[in-house]
Amino acid sequence: MSNRLQRLEVLRVILASSNNLSSHEEILGELAQNGCQVTQATLSRDLAKLHATKILTPDGYRYILPESPMYHRTVKPDVVPHYLRNSGFLSIAFSGHMAVLKTRPGYAAGLASDIDAHKLSSVLGSIAGDDTILIIIREDCTRQEFTDELGNVIPALRSIIL
């Protein structure tokens, strides 16, 4: 077994068995006590390789591994509307075969890029500003067909248009 594989295994055991390692310095100390002298940069790469993450617990911050039950974030149903708002989408309005989407400032370009990447059959093209997206809808598509397709890209759209 290579040094790196041994070190990763030691690190995995340290993280799995300790509830109070909250900094790189503390982890480096534990590794040193177990015969693994590494730099902070190497530790960062090793933590990334193990998919370790730092979480906030009632006792403070700590590093955990994906096997930990605390690794998976759960979302309460009452906060879902907050996450939908964070997509940046605010509203949609129509004029003929054009749709104007309003977003939070700075979100339009990213959202337009997502729409373009999905290559929706109902969309001819889009133009984005800072907080507004103009979408040209194909003449042979209805607004309902367009909004159904767009709802796959912007789930928050479904909560606004029923």
CORRAFEN-V284130 format. One record per backbone hydrogen bond with DSSP energy under -1.0 kcal/mol. CO is the residue of the C=O (numbers start at 0). NH is the residue of the N-H. If there is no record, write none. Layout:
BEGIN
<<CO;NH> <CO;NH>>
END
This chain:
BEGIN
<<1;5> <2;6> <3;7> <4;8> <5;9> <6;10> <7;11> <8;12> <9;13> <10;14> <11;15> <12;16> <13;17> <20;62> <22;26> <23;27> <24;28> <25;29> <26;30> <27;31> <28;32> <29;33> <30;35> <31;34> <38;42> <39;43> <40;44> <41;45> <42;46> <43;47> <44;48> <45;49> <46;51> <52;63> <54;61> <56;59> <59;56> <61;54> <63;52> <64;67> <67;70> <75;78> <76;79> <78;82> <79;83> <80;84> <81;85> <83;86> <84;87> <87;103> <90;101> <92;99> <94;97> <96;136> <97;94> <98;134> <99;92> <100;132> <101;89> <101;90> <103;106> <106;110> <107;111> <108;112> <109;113> <110;114> <111;115> <112;116> <113;117> <115;118> <119;122> <121;137> <124;135> <126;133> <129;105> <129;107> <130;102> <131;128> <132;100> <133;126> <134;98> <135;123> <135;124> <137;140> <141;145> <142;146> <143;147> <144;148> <145;149> <146;150> <148;151> <149;152> <149;153> <153;156> <154;157> <156;160>>
END
